[in-house]
Amino acid sequence: MSSLSRFYQSLMARLFTRMPGRAHGQRGASALEYIVLAAALIIIIGGLATNTTVQDALNSAFENLFADASNAGG
């Protein structure tokens, strides 16, 4: 019985050492997820950059920020 157990253990050890690990298969999936995330961010930022309402809001916010900073420093 022990020789059968040793054979089974050595067979399993050989199989697991020769199979590619799960992490190796996940590398491509992770890269694809990052590419999709970057594409989504580019689309969102591009959409916001072409929206005049957002541009006006950002311009007024920065103008107010710089005006407040110059008044506080003066």
C-alpha positions, 0 to 999 in steps of 0.5 A: 500500500505504501508503494502505491501511495508513493507512486501516487504522490510522485505522479501528482508532484510531476503533474503539478510541477509541469503544469503552468501555474494559474498566475501565468494565465492571469498575467494576460487577463490583468493586462487586458483589464488595465488596457480596458480601464485606461481606455475608459479613462481616456474616453471619459477625460476626452468627453469632459475636455470637449464639454464646454460646461465642464471647461467653464466650471474648471476655469472659474474654479481655478480663477477663484483659487488663484484670486483667493491665494493672491488676496491671502498672500498680499 
